[in-house]
Amino acid sequence: MPLEKIVLEAERAWALWRITEDEDALSALLESIESPPASITNSNKRLEWIAGRVLVKEVFNRMQIPFQGIIKDEYGKPYPAGYAYHLSLSHSYPYVAAIFDKRASVGIDLEQPKDKLLRVAQRIHSATELQDAGTDIVKHCIYWCAKETLIKIHGKKDLVFAENMRIEPFELRQEGDLRGRIIVPGGITIIPLRYIIFDSFVIVFNLHSQS
């Protein structure tokens, strides 16, 4: 079973899956609880869809919670069917990540450092963020994942990367903490984040406290 990592806490967990199975093998692990929509025709996208649910099912099994599938709200934010719990998913083939919390909104994002992040940087980052990242593609990837994580925590589609989200400059390490801000007319929400650099990708997720 390619469960790469799982971190369990009392009311919270996050986990990472590396897809090595074909669609039939992954579907067997899901035990017919759900099937990918017919509209998803790309083979890798279908694998990501199934693997995300297999991963959540595995986390729930470890926490002794029956898995009943995943539903989405009007903004596309996922929730585990049958529970008022918070969930976030991310994928960049062949990896899928999930984070789950029984009480507070969560976000997780993973991405592989690619040149496209440098091409879009001017549109999505502030001057301070651009200066801090420079030409370091890994730092650009962390900034990108951090802002995607903030969007998922916010849970709606009304945030603009360069205007409504800020990530404080940071010193690049293999693993470290970030401080993010969601800035909207109603106020500013500070979100503590954690990043981890793996061999071929970066992952960012939020920590417990929000203020």
N, C-alpha and C positions, 0 to 999 in steps of 0.2 A: 504494500500500500504506500503510495508516494506522498504521505503526509509529511511534509518537510519540517514543519514546526507547529507547535501548539502551546499556548501559554494560557493556563486556566487560573482564574481567581474566583472569589466567592460568587460574584454576580456579573462577571465579565470574562470574556475570552477573546483571543485573536489567534488566527491560524493561517498557515500557508500550505498550498497544495501544488505539486508539480505534475502536470499531466503527462503520463506515459502510456495511458490506456487508449484503446480505440473506443468508438462511440458505444458499441455493444457492451464492452466491459464496464464502462462508466455507468451506463444505464442500468446494468444489473445491480450495481452498488446502490443506485437510487431506489431500487425495488418498486418501480412503477408508481411512485408517489407523484411524480410530475414527468412531463415530456416536453422537449423544446418546441416552441411554436413552429408551424410549417413555414412561416415567413423568414425564419433563420435558415438560410440555405448554405452559407459558407461553412465548410467542415470544421475549421478551427473555432469559429464563433459558436457552433453547436457544442463542441467539446467544452468550451469555456462556460457556457450556460449550464450544462449538466454538472461539470466539476464544481461550480460554485455551490450548487445545491447539495452535492455529495459532501463537500467540505462543511457546510452548515449542519448537515445531518450528523456528521462525525463529531463536531463540537457539541451538539445537543446530546448525542449519546453519552459523551464523556461527562456531561453535566446532568445526566439522567432526566432529560426533557424529551418527550415524544416529538419528533419532527413531522409536521403535517404539510410541508411545502412553503413556498414564499409568495406573498402577494405584494402589490405596489399601490401606493396612494396616488392621488391625482397629479402629483409632481414627479412620479416615477421613483420615489424613494421606497426601497424594499423593506418589508416587515415579515417576520415569521408568522405564517398563518396560525390563527388560534391563540396568539399571545400579544399582549401590548408591550412587547420588547423592542429594543432598538437594534438595528442591523445595518451594516454597510458591507458592500462587496466591491472588489476590484479585480481586473484581470489584464494580463499582457502575456499572451501565449508564449510559453507553456505554463505560466504561473497564474494561480488564482489565490486571492487573499480574502479573508472575512474577519470582521470584528463584531462583537455582540455585547450588549449591555442591558441589564434588566431595568435600569432606571433612567439613564441619560442618553441623549443623542450622541451617536458615534460616527466617525468617518475613517476610512482607510483608502489609500491609493498606492498602487505600485506601477512603475514605469521603467522601461529600459532606456538608458541614456542614448539619445539619437540626435543627429544633426538638426532635425526639424525643431527641436527645442530652442536652438540658437536662432533659427529663422523667425520664430514667432515671439521671441523674448521682448522685443520693443513694444509689442502690443499688449503684453500681459503683466509686465512688471513695472514697478516704480523706478525712478532714477536711482534711489538708494539701493534697491534690490539688484538692479543692473550693474551698478558699480561694485557691489559686493561679489556678485557671481562672476563678473569679468568674462573670460572665455572658458571657464571651467565647466564642461558639459555635465559633470556629476552634480555640481552645485545648482546649475540650471534645472536639472532633473528634480532635485530636492525641493526647490522653490515651486516648481510645477506641481509636484505631488502634494506639497503642503497646501497649496491653494485649492486643488481638487478636493482634498480632505475637508477644508473649510466649507466648500460648497455642499458636500454631502452632509455635514453636521447641520448646516443652515436648513437644508431640506427643501429649498424652493429654487426657482429658476431665475431669480431677479438680481443675482450678484454679477458684477462686472469685474473681471480679474484685476485690471489695473486701477480700479476706482474703489471697490468695496472690500478689498482684502489686502492686508499687509503682513509680511513676514520680516521679523527683525533680523539684521545681519548676524551671521554665526560663523564660528570656526569649524572647518570641515574635519570631521573625524570618521571613524568607521561606524560609530553610533553616537547619537547626541540628541539634545533637546532643542526645540524651537519654540518661539513665542509668536503666535499668530493673532491677528485682529480681524474681526468682521465689523465693518463700518457701514452702518445704515442710518437713515434719518432718525430712527428711534433711539440710537445710542451705539456704543462700542462694546463688543463682546470679546474678551481676551480668551484665547484657546491655547492651552499648553499642548505641544506636539512632541512626538518622538520620531526620529528617522533612523533607519538602519540601511547600510550599504552592503549588498550581497555581491557576488562575483559579477553578475550580469544585469542586475536591476537594483532599484532603490524602492524602499517602502516607507511610507509615512502614515502614522495614525495618531489620534488624539489620546491624551492622558485623561485621568479622571476629572480633575477640577476644572470648572469653567466659572468665570466671573464677569 
